[in-house]
Amino acid sequence: MADSLAASFFSSNKDRNLAIPGDTVTFTLTSPPTAATDVLISVLETVAFLDTAKAQVTDRLIGAFRGRITRGVFQVERIIGAPLPPSPDPVLIRIAASPDPASPHLFAQMPEPEQIQAHALRLRVEGTVSGKKLTFEGTSNVQMEYPLAMIVPAIPMPHDPNFAILESWAVAQWKAHKPNFRHVEHVTALRFTRRIAPGDYDQLINAFVACARKASVVALSTGHGDGGQSRGNSVAWCNIVPEDFPVPIAPNPFLYNLDISEDGLLDGATQGRLPGGVSKVKLDALDRLSDALAGTGIRRILLHTCTVGQNKAFMQAFADRVQVPMLAQTDHVEHIGFPGKLKILAHYEGVNTVSPRDLRHWPISTVAGPFRPGPKPRRFGP
Protein backbone atom coordinates (compact mmCIF):
# COMPACT_ATOMS: atom_id res chain seq x y z
CA MET A 1 0.00 0.00 0.00
CA ALA A 2 2.85 2.40 0.79
CA ASP A 3 4.00 2.22 -2.83
CA SER A 4 0.57 2.35 -4.47
CA LEU A 5 1.05 5.96 -5.63
CA ALA A 6 4.52 5.36 -7.03
CA ALA A 7 5.09 7.08 -10.37
CA SER A 8 7.78 7.32 -13.03
CA PHE A 9 8.85 9.84 -15.65
CA PHE A 10 9.21 9.18 -19.36
CA SER A 11 10.56 11.52 -22.01
CA SER A 12 9.94 11.77 -25.73
CA ASN A 13 13.74 11.81 -25.96
CA LYS A 14 15.29 8.46 -26.87
CA ASP A 15 16.72 8.35 -23.35
CA ARG A 16 13.74 8.05 -21.02
CA ASN A 17 15.55 9.72 -18.13
CA LEU A 18 16.71 12.74 -20.11
CA ALA A 19 14.99 15.68 -21.76
CA ILE A 20 15.98 18.75 -23.73
CA PRO A 21 13.87 21.88 -24.39
CA GLY A 22 11.02 21.07 -26.73
CA ASP A 23 10.66 17.49 -25.51
CA THR A 24 7.51 16.09 -23.93
CA VAL A 25 7.86 14.65 -20.43
CA THR A 26 5.11 12.28 -19.31
CA PHE A 27 4.43 10.47 -16.06
CA THR A 28 2.80 7.17 -15.26
CA LEU A 29 1.62 5.57 -12.03
CA THR A 30 3.67 2.40 -11.67
CA SER A 31 1.10 0.24 -9.90
CA PRO A 32 -1.97 2.38 -9.22
CA PRO A 33 -4.69 1.41 -6.75
CA THR A 34 -8.16 0.71 -8.07
CA ALA A 35 -9.42 3.98 -6.62
CA ALA A 36 -7.99 7.11 -5.01
CA THR A 37 -9.27 10.61 -4.36
CA ASP A 38 -7.64 14.03 -3.95
CA VAL A 39 -4.71 12.92 -6.10
CA LEU A 40 -2.12 15.60 -6.79
CA ILE A 41 0.83 14.80 -9.07
CA SER A 42 3.40 17.57 -8.79
CA VAL A 43 6.46 18.18 -10.97
CA LEU A 44 9.33 19.73 -8.99
CA GLU A 45 12.62 21.12 -10.29
CA THR A 46 16.07 21.49 -8.75
CA VAL A 47 18.46 23.89 -10.48
CA ALA A 48 22.14 24.66 -9.91
CA PHE A 49 23.13 27.88 -11.66
CA LEU A 50 26.63 28.61 -12.93
CA ASP A 51 26.39 32.03 -11.32
CA THR A 52 26.68 31.15 -7.64
CA ALA A 53 25.27 34.58 -6.72
CA LYS A 54 21.92 33.34 -8.02
CA ALA A 55 19.70 31.55 -5.53
CA GLN A 56 19.94 27.83 -6.14
CA VAL A 57 16.56 26.14 -6.54
CA THR A 58 15.47 22.99 -4.71
CA ASP A 59 12.13 21.24 -5.32
CA ARG A 60 10.41 24.25 -6.86
CA LEU A 61 6.92 23.46 -8.16
CA ILE A 62 6.64 24.03 -11.90
CA GLY A 63 3.30 22.31 -12.53
CA ALA A 64 0.80 19.81 -11.17
CA PHE A 65 -2.16 17.66 -12.14
CA ARG A 66 -5.09 17.22 -9.76
CA GLY A 67 -7.62 14.43 -10.14
CA ARG A 68 -8.69 10.97 -9.05
CA ILE A 69 -7.96 7.35 -9.82
CA THR A 70 -10.91 5.34 -11.06
CA ARG A 71 -10.60 1.68 -12.03
CA GLY A 72 -6.84 2.05 -11.87
CA VAL A 73 -6.71 5.03 -14.26
CA PHE A 74 -5.69 8.54 -13.27
CA GLN A 75 -8.26 11.06 -14.47
CA VAL A 76 -7.12 14.67 -14.65
CA GLU A 77 -9.64 17.15 -13.30
CA ARG A 78 -7.49 20.25 -13.11
CA ILE A 79 -4.08 21.39 -14.32
CA ILE A 80 -2.03 23.72 -12.14
CA GLY A 81 0.71 25.75 -13.76
CA ALA A 82 2.10 29.26 -13.81
CA PRO A 83 1.23 31.40 -16.83
CA LEU A 84 3.99 31.68 -19.36
CA PRO A 85 6.07 34.86 -19.10
CA PRO A 86 5.77 37.66 -21.66
CA SER A 87 9.20 36.77 -23.08
CA PRO A 88 9.03 36.33 -26.87
CA ASP A 89 11.19 33.18 -26.72
CA PRO A 90 10.74 31.24 -23.47
CA VAL A 91 12.50 27.89 -23.14
CA LEU A 92 9.75 25.30 -22.73
CA ILE A 93 9.07 21.64 -22.19
CA ARG A 94 5.67 19.96 -22.44
CA ILE A 95 4.56 17.96 -19.39
CA ALA A 96 1.71 15.55 -20.13
CA ALA A 97 -0.34 12.98 -18.27
CA SER A 98 0.28 10.32 -20.94
CA PRO A 99 2.04 9.86 -24.30
CA ASP A 100 -1.28 10.38 -26.10
CA PRO A 101 -0.97 13.64 -28.11
CA ALA A 102 -4.42 14.66 -26.83
CA SER A 103 -3.49 14.01 -23.21
CA PRO A 104 -3.98 16.83 -20.66
CA HIS A 105 -0.74 18.79 -20.49
CA LEU A 106 0.96 22.03 -19.56
CA PHE A 107 3.97 23.93 -20.83
CA ALA A 108 6.60 24.76 -18.24
CA GLN A 109 9.29 27.40 -18.62
CA MET A 110 12.87 26.22 -18.23
CA PRO A 111 15.84 28.41 -17.18
CA GLU A 112 18.10 30.07 -19.74
CA PRO A 113 20.34 27.31 -21.20
CA GLU A 114 23.61 29.20 -20.91
CA GLN A 115 23.05 29.72 -17.17
CA ILE A 116 22.67 26.07 -16.13
CA GLN A 117 25.14 23.84 -14.36
CA ALA A 118 22.63 21.09 -13.49
CA HIS A 119 18.85 20.76 -13.72
CA ALA A 120 16.58 17.85 -12.75
CA LEU A 121 12.84 17.22 -12.48
CA ARG A 122 11.16 14.83 -10.07
CA LEU A 123 7.65 13.74 -9.10
CA ARG A 124 5.67 13.98 -5.91
CA VAL A 125 2.32 12.16 -5.74
CA GLU A 126 -0.23 12.72 -2.96
CA GLY A 127 -3.66 11.21 -2.56
CA THR A 128 -6.15 9.34 -0.42
CA VAL A 129 -6.40 5.59 -0.82
CA SER A 130 -8.98 3.64 1.23
CA GLY A 131 -9.31 6.61 3.56
CA LYS A 132 -5.57 6.92 4.16
CA LYS A 133 -3.48 9.86 2.96
CA LEU A 134 -0.36 8.72 1.12
CA THR A 135 2.63 10.53 -0.36
CA PHE A 136 5.17 9.24 -2.85
CA GLU A 137 8.44 11.15 -3.22
CA GLY A 138 9.99 10.33 -6.56
CA THR A 139 13.71 9.65 -6.75
CA SER A 140 13.98 8.63 -10.42
CA ASN A 141 14.62 12.05 -11.91
CA VAL A 142 14.53 13.37 -15.43
CA GLN A 143 17.75 15.22 -16.14
CA MET A 144 17.36 18.33 -18.26
CA GLU A 145 20.12 18.95 -20.77
CA TYR A 146 20.75 22.04 -22.88
CA PRO A 147 22.68 21.70 -26.17
CA LEU A 148 25.39 24.37 -26.46
CA ALA A 149 28.02 25.14 -29.08
CA MET A 150 31.19 27.20 -29.34
CA ILE A 151 33.31 28.51 -32.20
CA VAL A 152 37.05 28.70 -31.48
CA PRO A 153 40.21 29.35 -33.52
CA ALA A 154 42.06 26.48 -35.11
CA ILE A 155 45.58 26.30 -33.75
CA PRO A 156 48.49 26.88 -33.90
CA MET A 157 48.37 30.67 -33.59
CA PRO A 158 52.04 31.42 -32.88
CA HIS A 159 51.60 35.19 -32.60
CA ASP A 160 48.72 34.92 -30.10
CA PRO A 161 49.39 31.90 -27.87
CA ASN A 162 46.34 32.68 -25.69
CA PHE A 163 44.19 30.69 -28.08
CA ALA A 164 46.10 27.46 -27.74
CA ILE A 165 44.96 27.45 -24.12
CA LEU A 166 41.38 28.35 -25.02
CA GLU A 167 41.17 25.71 -27.76
CA SER A 168 42.50 23.02 -25.45
CA TRP A 169 40.00 23.98 -22.74
CA ALA A 170 37.10 24.09 -25.21
CA VAL A 171 37.74 20.64 -26.66
CA ALA A 172 39.34 18.62 -23.86
CA GLN A 173 37.30 20.03 -20.99
CA TRP A 174 34.21 22.02 -22.00
CA LYS A 175 33.03 19.70 -24.78
CA ALA A 176 34.33 16.53 -23.11
CA HIS A 177 32.23 17.23 -20.02
CA LYS A 178 29.00 16.60 -21.99
CA PRO A 179 30.05 15.37 -25.43
CA ASN A 180 26.48 14.56 -26.50
CA PHE A 181 25.24 18.07 -25.77
CA ARG A 182 28.20 20.29 -26.61
CA HIS A 183 29.70 21.01 -29.99
CA VAL A 184 32.87 22.84 -31.02
CA GLU A 185 33.64 24.24 -34.47
CA HIS A 186 37.09 25.50 -35.46
CA VAL A 187 37.79 28.48 -37.73
CA THR A 188 41.24 28.87 -39.28
CA ALA A 189 43.10 31.93 -38.06
CA LEU A 190 44.16 34.36 -40.77
CA ARG A 191 47.14 36.67 -40.93
CA PHE A 192 47.45 39.08 -43.83
CA THR A 193 47.79 42.74 -44.68
CA ARG A 194 45.94 42.72 -48.00
CA ARG A 195 42.48 44.19 -48.48
CA ILE A 196 39.80 41.91 -47.02
CA ALA A 197 37.42 40.01 -49.32
CA PRO A 198 33.93 38.53 -48.80
CA GLY A 199 35.33 34.98 -48.88
CA ASP A 200 37.39 35.67 -45.75
CA TYR A 201 34.18 35.28 -43.74
CA ASP A 202 32.88 32.10 -45.40
CA GLN A 203 34.43 29.67 -42.91
CA LEU A 204 32.97 31.62 -39.99
CA ILE A 205 29.47 31.57 -41.50
CA ASN A 206 29.72 27.83 -42.16
CA ALA A 207 30.85 27.23 -38.58
CA PHE A 208 27.91 29.22 -37.23
CA VAL A 209 25.44 27.20 -39.29
CA ALA A 210 26.99 23.90 -38.17
CA CYS A 211 26.69 25.03 -34.54
CA ALA A 212 23.15 26.38 -34.93
CA ARG A 213 21.97 23.03 -36.26
CA LYS A 214 23.13 21.37 -33.05
CA ALA A 215 22.48 23.98 -30.34
CA SER A 216 20.27 26.94 -29.58
CA VAL A 217 23.09 28.91 -27.90
CA VAL A 218 26.34 29.51 -29.80
CA ALA A 219 29.35 31.16 -28.15
CA LEU A 220 31.74 33.02 -30.44
CA SER A 221 35.20 32.78 -28.90
CA THR A 222 37.43 33.54 -31.86
CA GLY A 223 39.39 36.52 -30.62
CA HIS A 224 39.60 39.55 -28.41
CA GLY A 225 37.29 42.48 -27.83
CA ASP A 226 36.83 45.75 -26.03
CA GLY A 227 33.77 47.69 -24.96
CA GLY A 228 35.59 50.92 -25.81
CA GLN A 229 37.60 51.37 -22.62
CA SER A 230 41.13 50.61 -23.81
CA ARG A 231 41.85 52.32 -27.13
CA GLY A 232 41.39 55.90 -25.98
CA ASN A 233 38.55 56.66 -28.39
CA SER A 234 35.65 54.83 -26.72
CA VAL A 235 35.06 52.67 -29.80
CA ALA A 236 33.92 49.11 -29.10
CA TRP A 237 35.19 46.28 -31.30
CA CYS A 238 35.64 42.53 -31.32
CA ASN A 239 37.24 39.86 -33.50
CA ILE A 240 34.81 37.62 -35.32
CA VAL A 241 37.21 35.76 -37.64
CA PRO A 242 40.35 34.82 -35.67
CA GLU A 243 43.49 36.67 -36.72
CA ASP A 244 46.97 35.67 -35.62
CA PHE A 245 48.42 38.98 -34.46
CA PRO A 246 49.71 40.02 -31.04
CA VAL A 247 47.03 41.39 -28.71
CA PRO A 248 46.76 45.17 -29.38
CA ILE A 249 47.87 46.32 -25.95
CA ALA A 250 50.43 49.14 -26.03
CA PRO A 251 52.99 49.09 -27.53
CA ASN A 252 51.47 46.46 -29.85
CA PRO A 253 49.67 48.14 -32.80
CA PHE A 254 46.09 47.28 -33.82
CA LEU A 255 46.62 44.98 -36.82
CA TYR A 256 43.27 43.22 -37.15
CA ASN A 257 41.47 43.46 -40.48
CA LEU A 258 38.36 41.31 -40.05
CA ASP A 259 37.06 42.69 -36.75
CA ILE A 260 33.75 44.52 -36.41
CA SER A 261 33.57 47.88 -34.66
CA GLU A 262 30.95 50.16 -33.20
CA ASP A 263 31.80 52.77 -35.83
CA GLY A 264 31.16 50.36 -38.68
CA LEU A 265 27.90 49.00 -37.27
CA LEU A 266 26.45 52.42 -36.48
CA ASP A 267 27.62 53.82 -39.81
CA GLY A 268 25.77 51.01 -41.56
CA ALA A 269 22.58 51.76 -39.63
CA THR A 270 22.64 55.57 -40.01
CA GLN A 271 20.20 57.03 -42.50
CA GLY A 272 21.94 58.68 -45.43
CA ARG A 273 25.27 56.92 -44.92
CA LEU A 274 26.66 54.73 -47.70
CA PRO A 275 29.49 52.65 -46.26
CA GLY A 276 31.94 51.43 -48.84
CA GLY A 277 35.13 49.45 -49.18
CA VAL A 278 36.12 47.50 -46.09
CA SER A 279 33.03 48.56 -44.11
CA LYS A 280 30.76 47.30 -46.88
CA VAL A 281 32.47 43.89 -46.92
CA LYS A 282 32.10 43.55 -43.14
CA LEU A 283 28.46 44.57 -43.07
CA ASP A 284 27.69 42.24 -45.96
CA ALA A 285 29.37 39.38 -44.08
CA LEU A 286 27.04 39.94 -41.12
CA ASP A 287 24.05 40.14 -43.47
CA ARG A 288 25.06 36.82 -45.01
CA LEU A 289 25.43 35.37 -41.51
CA SER A 290 21.94 36.60 -40.68
CA ASP A 291 20.53 34.93 -43.80
CA ALA A 292 22.36 31.68 -43.05
CA LEU A 293 21.08 31.51 -39.45
CA ALA A 294 17.45 32.26 -40.30
CA GLY A 295 15.35 29.19 -39.61
CA THR A 296 18.12 27.22 -37.88
CA GLY A 297 16.61 27.46 -34.40
CA ILE A 298 19.48 29.47 -32.95
CA ARG A 299 18.27 31.35 -29.90
CA ARG A 300 21.29 33.26 -28.59
CA ILE A 301 24.77 34.27 -29.69
CA LEU A 302 27.19 34.77 -26.80
CA LEU A 303 30.15 37.02 -27.60
CA HIS A 304 32.55 35.17 -25.35
CA THR A 305 35.20 37.87 -25.48
CA CYS A 306 36.33 40.59 -23.14
CA THR A 307 34.18 43.56 -22.05
CA VAL A 308 32.17 44.19 -25.25
CA GLY A 309 28.95 43.78 -23.26
CA GLN A 310 29.72 47.08 -21.54
CA ASN A 311 28.83 48.95 -24.74
CA LYS A 312 25.07 48.74 -25.22
CA ALA A 313 25.03 50.69 -28.49
CA PHE A 314 27.56 48.32 -30.04
CA MET A 315 25.70 45.22 -28.88
CA GLN A 316 22.31 46.50 -30.03
CA ALA A 317 23.66 47.40 -33.46
CA PHE A 318 25.29 43.95 -33.70
CA ALA A 319 22.02 42.20 -32.80
CA ASP A 320 20.07 44.34 -35.26
CA ARG A 321 22.45 43.43 -38.08
CA VAL A 322 22.57 39.67 -37.35
CA GLN A 323 18.89 39.42 -36.26
CA VAL A 324 19.66 37.04 -33.37
CA PRO A 325 19.41 37.98 -29.67
CA MET A 326 22.92 38.50 -28.33
CA LEU A 327 24.69 38.13 -25.01
CA ALA A 328 28.14 39.50 -24.23
CA GLN A 329 30.73 39.46 -21.49
CA THR A 330 31.23 42.71 -19.57
CA ASP A 331 34.40 41.54 -17.80
CA HIS A 332 37.80 40.22 -18.90
CA VAL A 333 37.77 36.46 -19.57
CA GLU A 334 40.88 34.44 -18.77
CA HIS A 335 41.97 30.84 -19.30
CA ILE A 336 44.71 29.73 -16.93
CA GLY A 337 46.70 26.61 -17.59
CA PHE A 338 48.76 24.90 -20.28
CA PRO A 339 47.60 23.53 -23.65
CA GLY A 340 47.03 19.79 -23.59
CA LYS A 341 46.71 19.65 -19.82
CA LEU A 342 43.32 18.83 -18.34
CA LYS A 343 43.48 21.52 -15.67
CA ILE A 344 42.76 24.75 -17.55
CA LEU A 345 40.44 27.08 -15.65
CA ALA A 346 38.10 29.57 -17.34
CA HIS A 347 37.19 32.55 -15.19
CA TYR A 348 37.03 36.34 -14.90
CA GLU A 349 40.14 38.40 -14.32
CA GLY A 350 40.76 38.96 -10.63
CA VAL A 351 38.09 36.48 -9.53
CA ASN A 352 39.04 33.36 -7.61
CA THR A 353 38.69 30.21 -9.67
CA VAL A 354 36.27 27.47 -8.66
CA SER A 355 37.00 23.83 -9.42
CA PRO A 356 35.43 21.82 -10.99
CA ARG A 357 33.00 24.45 -12.32
CA ASP A 358 35.67 26.50 -14.12
CA LEU A 359 37.20 23.37 -15.60
CA ARG A 360 33.96 22.54 -17.42
CA HIS A 361 31.83 25.64 -17.92
CA TRP A 362 32.26 29.13 -19.31
CA PRO A 363 32.01 32.05 -16.85
CA ILE A 364 28.58 33.60 -17.08
CA SER A 365 27.97 35.84 -14.06
CA THR A 366 28.77 39.15 -15.76
CA VAL A 367 27.06 38.52 -19.08
CA ALA A 368 24.89 41.39 -20.39
CA GLY A 369 21.76 40.92 -22.48
CA PRO A 370 19.92 39.60 -24.23
CA PHE A 371 20.11 42.42 -26.74
CA ARG A 372 17.06 41.66 -28.86
CA PRO A 373 17.18 42.60 -32.53
CA GLY A 374 15.19 45.56 -33.76
CA PRO A 375 14.47 46.39 -37.40
CA LYS A 376 17.01 45.03 -39.83
CA PRO A 377 19.33 47.83 -41.05
CA ARG A 378 19.73 48.59 -44.73
CA ARG A 379 21.82 46.13 -46.73
CA PHE A 380 24.68 47.29 -48.94
CA GLY A 381 25.63 44.13 -50.84
CA PRO A 382 29.06 42.59 -51.27
N, C-alpha and C positions, 0 to 999 in steps of 0.2 A: 504493500500500500504506500510506503514511503516514497517509492519511485514511480508511482502511477502518473505523475505529471511531468516526468522526464521528457525532455525535448532536445532536438538536434538541429543544427544549421546545415543547409546545403547552399551551394552557389552555382549560378549558371556558368561560372568559370570551370574549366576542365578539372581543376583541383577543388574538390568540394570544400576544403577548409581555407580557401583563399578567394579574395574578391578584389577587383579593381573598379574604379569609378565607371559607371555605366552598366555594371553587372546587376543581376537580380539575385538577392539573397532570400531564400525561403526557409521556413522552419517546419518541423514535423514533430508531433508527439510520438515518442518512441513506443510506448505501450499504454495507450490511453484507457482510462476507466470507461465503463459503459455510460456513466452519466456524471456530470460535474456542473456546478453553478458558480457564478461570480469568478469566472476564469479570466485572468489578466496575463497575457504573454507580452513581456517587456523586452525591448532590445536596448542594451546598455553599451556604451563605448568607453574605452580607456585610451587616452592619447598621451604620448610623450612627444613634446615639441623640441626641435633643435635649439630654439631660443629658450634657454633655461630661465629667463626672466618672465616668460609666459607661465601662467598657472597650469600645471599639469592636470589632466582630467582623469578621474577614476569613476567608473560606473555611472556615467552621465546618461540619463534617459534620452534617447533620440526618437522613440516611437513605441507604440503599444497597440495591442489588439485585445479588445474586451469581448467576451461572449460566453458560450456554454458548450458543454460536450453532451451530445445526444446520440445514443446508439454508437458510441465510440468515435464520433466525428466532431471535431471542433467547428462550431458555427460562429462566425464573426458577427457581432451585433453593433460594434462601434470601433472606429479606428481613431487612435489618439496620436497626434503628431503636430509639431510646430509648423506654422506657415513658412513657406519658403521665403528667404530674404529677397529684397528688391534687386540684388545683384544681377546684372545681365548674364552672367555665366557661372552660376553656382556649380560646385562639384557634387554630383548626386549619385546615390545608389537607390535601387528599387527594392523594397522589403515587402515580401508577399506571403500570404498564408498558405500557398501551395504553388507548385510549378505551373498550374493551369494559367494561361495568359489572362483569363477573365477573373482570376482570383482576387479577393480584396487585397489592397496593397497601399503603401504610402511611399513617398519619395523623401529620403533623408539627406540633409546636406552634410557633406564631408569637409574636413579642414582643407586648407590650401596645400596642394601636393608638395611644394618646395619647402614647407615648414615642418614636415613630419619626420620624426625619428622612428616611431613605432605606433601602430594603431590597431586595435582589436575590438571586435564586437562579441558580446555574449548574451545569453538568454536568461531571463528569470520568469518562472511560471508560478502563478498563485491561483488558488481556487478552493472550492469546497467540495469534498468527495464524501458521500455518506455522512453528511453533517460535520465533517472534520475539516478544518482549514489546513491546507498543505502548501508548502513552498518548495520549489525546485530551483536551485542555483546552478546554472549551467557552467561547466568548466571546459567544454569543447568549443573553443573560440573560432571565429572566422577572422583571419588576419587580413587586414586591408593593405594593399600594396599600391604604389603610385609610380608608374613608369616615368623615368626621367632620362634626359640625354644631355650630352655635353660635347662641344666642339673645341678641340685643342690643336695646337701646332704639331705638325710632324717634326720629329727631331732627326738629326742634330741641328741646333741653332748656335753655332760657335760664338757669334757675336753677342748673343743674349742667353747666357746659360741658365737664367731663371726658369726657362720653359722646359728644360730637361727634367727639372724637379717636378714641375706641374704635370707634365705628361706621365711621368712615372706614377705620381700619386693618383691621377685620373684613371689609369688603366689597372694598375696593380692593387690599388686600395679602394677607390671610389666605386668603380665598376665591379671589381671582384667581390665586394661586399654583398651585392645583390645582382648577380650576372643576368638573371632572367628579366630584370626590371630596370636595368641601366644600360645605356648605350653610349659609346664614344665614337665620334668621327674625327679623323685627322685631316688637317688642311696643310699643304706644303707651304713652308715659309719662303717668301720671296725676298730678293735683295737686288735692287737695280736702281739706276738713276735716270733711266729713260722716261719718256712720257707714258703715263699709264694708259691702258687700253681696256675696253669692255671685258675681254676674255680673262683679264686678271682676277675677276670676281667669280668666274664660273665655278671653280672648285668649291668656294664658300657656299654658293647657292645650292649646289648639289648636296653638300654636307648637311645644310639646313633641312632640305627636303627629306633626306634619309633619316635624320633625327625626328622630324615631325611625323613621320609615318610610324614611329615606334613609341613616341612619348608626347605628352601634352605640354611639358615644360622643357625648354631647351636653353641651356646655359652656353653663352658665347664667351669662351676663355682663350682667345687667340692673341692677346696682346695686353698692352697697357692702356691707361686712360687717366683723365684728369677732369674734375668738375670745373676747372677754370681757376684753381687756386695757385698753380705753380709756375705758370709761364709769364706772369706779370701783366697779362692783358685780359684776364678774366674770360678767356675763350675755352669752353669745354671741348674735349675731343676724346676719341678712343680708337684703337686699332680694331679693324674688323677682319681683314686678311692679315695673317701674321707676317711680319717683316723682320728680317734678321739684322737689326742694327742695335748698337748700344742704347740703353735706356736714356732718353733725353733729359738727364739731370745735369746741370752745369758742372763741368764745362762741356759736356757732350752736346753737340748740335742736334736739332730736330730734323731727322733724315727720312721720316716716314712719308710715303707717297700715297698709300691706299687707305689711310685713316679717314674718318668722317668727323667734321667739326661743327660746332654750334653755328659758326658763320655760314658754312655751306648749307646747312639745313634751313636756317632762317632765310637765307638769300633765296633758296628755292621755293619758299612758301610766301614770299613777299610780293604783293600785287605790283605789277609793272616791271619786276626784275626779270632778266633773261640770262640766267647763268650759262656760261659757255665753257669750252675747254675741259680742264680737269674737273671742275665742279659739275659739269653736265654728265660726265662719265660716272662720277660717284653717285649722283642722284638717280641716274638711270639704273645703276646696279641695285640700289635699294628698291626701285620700282619693280625691277625684274624679280627680286627676292619676294616682294609683296605678292606678285602674281603667282610665283611658284608655291608659296605657302597657302594660298587661298584654297580652302576645301580640304586641307590636310588634317584638321583637327587640332592644330597647335593652339595652345591656350595662353601661354606666357613665353616671352623671351627674357632671360635673365642676363644682363650685362655683368658678367662675373669678372669685373675689372675695377681698378681702384677709383673711388670717389666720384665717378660720373653722376651718381644718383643725387649728388648735392645740387646739381644744376637742373632745375625743373623745366626751364625753357628748352634746354637741349633735349631732355628726355621726352618731353611732349612732342617736339618737332620730329624726333626719331620715330616715336610710336605712330604719329600721323602719316609719316612717309611709308612705313612698313605695314601699317594697318594690323598690328598685333599688339595687345597689351604688353607693356614692358615693365620689368623690374630692374633695379640697378643698385649696386653697392655704393654706400656713402662713405665708407672707411677704406683704409689701405688693406688689401688682402695679401697675406704672406703664406709661403709654403716652406717649411723648415725641414731639412733633412738632406739626403743624398740620393741621386737617381739610382734606381735598382734596389734600394733598400726599402723594406716594408715597414718603415717607421717615419714616414713623412707626415707632418702635421699641418693642416690647413687652418688658418685662424686670422684674426685681425691684428694689425700692428699694435704692439703694446698691451695686448690682452693675453692673459695666461691661457696656455693651451689646456685642453681637456681630452684625455685619452679614456676610452677609445673613440669618442665622438669625432674628434678632429682627424682621426686616421681614416674615417669612412664617409664623412659628410662635409659638404661645403658650409662655410660660415654664412649665417642668414640673419643674424639679429639686427644688423643695421641696413637692411635692404629697404629702399624706398619704392613706392608704387603700390598697386599697378598704375601706370600712366596709360589711360585708355585712349585709343585713337579717336581723333575727331575727323572732320572731312579730309578726304585725300587731297593733298596739294597737287597743283598742276604738274603734268609730266612734260619732260623736255626731250625725250628720245635719246638714242645712243649718241 
